[in-house]
Amino acid sequence: MPMKTTTLRATDRRFGIRLLAAVGVAAAAAVPFALLLVLVEGRWRPLRDLDRDAANGLHSVAVDHPAWTTTLRVLSNYVWDPLTLRVGVALLTGWLLWRGARRLAAWAAVTAVAGGLIGLGVKTLVERARPVLEDPVAHAPGYSFPSGHAMTATTSFAVFLLVLLPMVPRRARVACWVVAVLSVLGVGFTRVALGVHWFSDVLGGWLLGLAVVVLTTWAFEAWRSDTGQRPTHVAEGLEPELTGPSPEPDSTPR
């Protein structure tokens, strides 16, 4: 037993190092995001035209349809608001700790916190102004690129999916993926339609959020490999053992 405990502690240390390394690499290794950032900073004309056309087109619809705009505000400011999603991830993390899935809880927390901090850091560095439209239907503080709503939605729904999928019947998993993907896309649509983000802001949030999820997930899978657990497929969640009495190698059954 002492040898087993020592081995698990060593794998835990490597898991923590990998999580931290993934956070650091996420900001620099997201090649598609880096390319988009170069285009945004370079004011590439085709991208500027796309941003302007999308903003003006959706804004005209929002102005002419106040009921539709109100629905978008409710979705953006309450249902898909970053605070709402972060509270959801926090509650899920607390449940995982109670359940004994400490490493999975660490993965969820690091993914959510890293996404928020990296997004805020990039906003501060880029300092892109938000759209300025006549007769605006919504307002938002701070800088524009990348969209914090889009990035938070990407990381949060990835956490919900990859944690909870093992508890969902196989026939219902496709529906869960559809809801998550439509929610992430919907968040981006509301931000552009309300005139508080350019399309490229939203795309940047999606790409950067995805980079964070991929890299922290890689760290978690490396920990599973170190502890001799079988590889998992994204379709079955990160920790299929969550449905059993002992979700981790040294967990105490509840």
Secondary structure, 3 states (H helix, E strand, C coil): CHHHHHHHHHHHHHHHHHHHHHHHHHHHHCHHHHHHHHHHHCCCHHHHHHHHHHHHHHHHHHHHCHHHHHHHHHHHHHHCCHHHHHHHHHHHHHHHHHHCCHHHHHHHHHHHHHHHHHHHHHHHHHCCCCCCCCCCCCCCCCCCCCCHHHHHHHHHHHHHHHHHHHHCCHHHHHHHHHHHHHHHHHHHHHHHHCCCCCHHHHHHHHHHHHHHHHHHHHHHHHHHHHCCCCCCCHHHCCCHHHHCCCCCCCCCCC
